[in-house]
């Protein structure tokens, strides 16, 4: 009996530790990315979920305590609405890739988020790659342009050396497209602060591949989350990231990087119905004067 009580208390301790990102004494905007594996609308879904699964996903988002979450793999507006009914304090912007995996942004109502475009230059090969969701964001003194991305994966379907090499090449081209987009905004004077979030299906620390080299080659961009491990296996590189240019990085709160480990905070069968990815979060201070 004592062993059982100790086990339960230990489990509760793990749950608590894995669901509490750091808080700070100054005002911040907390930005997260979350690939919600095949979030469907309940009709012929790739991943069949029950009502309690949508509620559980919403609870993860609430516990994350983020101001803004970029999402991937949302089937359509109806699928997102099945989640949003449990998140009355949030609004959303839905992107459109022309397929059943779309990006979205949900955000608290004290954050200003404006849709700009479904950024088609990121879809570098038809039926293989997706557009990004481009929005402008403002909370108090920090405004920035943000792209939510889901870059080409190297999956089990890439089952030949040629297909695997093509997946690497497509991510390289997508990285180049993202850098061109970011540089054009800065050079034209539209915006100094650029944030790119989402599922990159890669990590800049993988020096043997360098598929994200076009973003980081000169130090203008940093992946704030590149040194964190996957929640599924700490020996794996994290592939869900928040990347920023130098200007935006000036507001980054050191030590605010956080992975919400759904595999520690839920029973295995519950976590599987949430996602095969974990949310990733960082914070930026918003009290300094606006720089543009």
NUDOSE-309797 format. One record per residue (C-alpha): x, y, z. Coordinates in steps of 0.25 Angstrom, whole numbers, plus 2048, in hexadecimal, padded with zeros to 3 digits. Example, Ala and Ser with C-alpha at 12.3 -4.5 7.8 and 13.67 -1.06 7.14 Angstrom:
((831 7EE 81F))
((837 7FC 81D))
! end
This chain:
((800 800 800))
((80B 80A 804))
((812 807 7F7))
((806 80A 7EF))
((804 817 7F6))
((812 81B 7F3))
((810 817 7E5))
((804 820 7E3))
((80B 82C 7EA))
((817 82A 7E2))
((80E 82A 7D5))
((807 837 7DA))
((814 83D 7DC))
((819 83A 7CE))
((80C 83F 7C8))
((80D 84C 7D0))
((81C 84E 7CB))
((819 84C 7BD))
((80D 855 7BC))
((813 862 7C2))
((81B 86B 7B9))
((822 876 7C0))
((81C 884 7C3))
((823 891 7C4))
((821 89E 7CC))
((820 8A6 7BF))
((816 8A6 7B4))
((818 89C 7A9))
((812 896 79D))
((813 887 79E))
((813 880 790))
((811 871 78D))
((811 868 782))
((809 85B 782))
((807 850 777))
((7FA 84A 77B))
((7FB 83D 773))
((7F0 83C 769))
((7E6 845 770))
((7D9 841 769))
((7CA 846 768))
((7C4 838 76C))
((7C1 834 75E))
((7CA 829 758))
((7D6 82E 760))
((7E4 829 75F))
((7E5 828 76E))
((7D8 825 774))
((7D5 82D 781))
((7CA 82D 78C))
((7C4 839 792))
((7CD 838 79E))
((7DA 838 796))
((7D6 846 791))
((7D4 84A 79F))
((7E1 844 7A3))
((7E9 84C 798))
((7E2 859 79C))
((7E6 856 7AB))
((7F5 854 7A6))
((7F4 862 79F))
((7EE 868 7AB))
((7F9 862 7B4))
((804 867 7AA))
((7FF 876 7AE))
((803 87B 7A0))
((7FE 888 79A))
((800 883 78C))
((801 875 786))
((804 871 778))
((7FE 864 774))
((800 85A 769))
((7F8 84E 763))
((7EB 854 765))
((7E1 84E 75B))
((7D8 85A 759))
((7D0 865 761))
((7C6 85B 766))
((7D1 853 76C))
((7D7 85F 773))
((7C9 863 778))
((7C8 856 77F))
((7D4 85A 787))
((7D0 869 789))
((7C3 866 790))
((7CC 862 79C))
((7D4 86F 79B))
((7CB 87B 79D))
((7D6 884 7A0))
((7DD 882 792))
((7DA 887 784))
((7E1 881 778))
((7E6 883 769))
((7E5 877 760))
((7EE 875 755))
((7EC 86D 748))
((7F6 864 741))
((7EC 85E 737))
((7ED 850 73E))
((7E8 84A 74B))
((7F4 84E 754))
((7F3 85D 756))
((7FA 867 75F))
((7F2 870 769))
((7F5 87A 774))
((7ED 87B 781))
((7EF 887 78A))
((7EA 88E 796))
((7E1 899 794))
((7EB 8A3 799))
((7F4 8A0 78E))
((7F2 8A6 780))
((7F4 89C 775))
((7F1 8A0 767))
((7F1 896 75B))
((7FA 89B 74F))
((7FB 88F 746))
((7FC 880 743))
((80A 881 73F))
((80B 879 732))
((81A 87B 72F))
((81D 871 73B))
((816 866 733))
((822 864 72A))
((81D 857 724))
((80E 854 721))
((808 849 729))
((814 847 731))
((815 854 739))
((80C 85E 740))
((80A 86D 740))
((80C 874 74D))
((803 87C 755))
((808 88B 756))
((802 894 761))
((806 8A1 768))
((806 8A1 777))
((806 8AB 782))
((805 8AB 791))
((808 8B8 798))
((816 8BD 793))
((81A 8B1 78B))
((815 8AF 77D))
((81A 8A6 772))
((817 89E 766))
((816 88F 768))
((815 883 75F))
((80F 876 763))
((816 86A 75B))
((815 85B 759))
((822 858 751))
((823 84B 749))
((825 83F 751))
((82F 833 74F))
((824 828 752))
((823 819 74F))
((81D 81D 742))
((82B 822 73E))
((830 814 73D))
((83A 815 733))
((848 81C 733))
((842 825 728))
((835 829 72F))
((83D 82B 73C))
((847 834 735))
((83B 83C 72E))
((835 83E 73C))
((842 845 741))
((843 84D 734))
((834 852 736))
((837 856 744))
((843 85E 73F))
((83B 865 735))
((830 868 73F))
((83B 86E 749))
((840 877 73D))
((832 87B 73B))
((830 87F 749))
((83D 887 74A))
((839 88E 73D))
((82B 892 743))
((832 897 750))
((83D 89F 74A))
((833 8A6 740))
((82A 8AA 74C))
((837 8B0 753))
((83D 8B6 747))
((830 8BD 743))
((82E 8C3 750))
((821 8BC 753))
((826 8B5 760))
((832 8B3 767))
((82E 8A7 770))
((82B 89A 769))
((827 88D 770))
((825 87F 769))
((81E 874 771))
((81A 866 76E))
((81D 858 76A))
((82B 859 763))
((82D 84A 762))
((83B 84D 764))
((845 853 76E))
((850 85D 76B))
((85A 855 774))
((85A 84A 769))
((867 84E 763))
((867 841 75A))
((85B 846 753))
((85A 855 754))
((84C 856 74E))
((849 863 756))
((857 869 752))
((850 874 749))
((849 87A 756))
((855 87A 75F))
((862 87A 757))
((866 889 75B))
((860 889 769))
((855 892 765))
((84B 888 76A))
((84B 87F 776))
((843 873 77A))
((840 876 789))
((83C 867 78B))
((847 860 783))
((84E 85A 790))
((841 854 795))
((83E 845 794))
((832 83E 78F))
((827 83B 799))
((826 82D 793))
((834 82A 795))
((83F 833 79B))
((849 82E 792))
((842 833 785))
((843 841 780))
((837 84A 782))
((831 84D 775))
((826 857 77A))
((82C 865 77B))
((82B 874 77D))
((836 87B 775))
((838 88A 775))
((841 895 76E))
((84B 89D 777))
((841 8A9 779))
((836 8A0 77F))
((841 898 787))
((844 8A4 78F))
((837 8A2 796))
((838 893 798))
((838 88F 7A7))
((844 886 7AA))
((83F 879 7B0))
((831 87A 7AC))
((832 86F 7A2))
((828 864 7A6))
((823 857 7A1))
((816 852 7A6))
((818 843 7A7))
((80A 83D 7A5))
((810 82F 7A6))
((814 832 7B4))
((807 83A 7B8))
((7FE 830 7B2))
((7FB 821 7B2))
((801 81B 7A5))
((7F4 818 79E))
((7EF 827 7A2))
((7FC 82D 79C))
((7FB 825 78F))
((7ED 82B 78D))
((7F3 839 790))
((7FE 839 786))
((80B 833 782))
((812 840 784))
((813 849 791))
((811 858 792))
((81D 860 792))
((81D 86E 798))
((826 87A 79A))
((824 888 7A0))
((827 896 79B))
((827 8A3 7A4))
((81D 8AE 79F))
((820 8BA 7A8))
((82C 8C0 7A0))
((828 8CB 796))
((824 8C6 788))
((830 8C7 77F))
((828 8CA 772))
! end
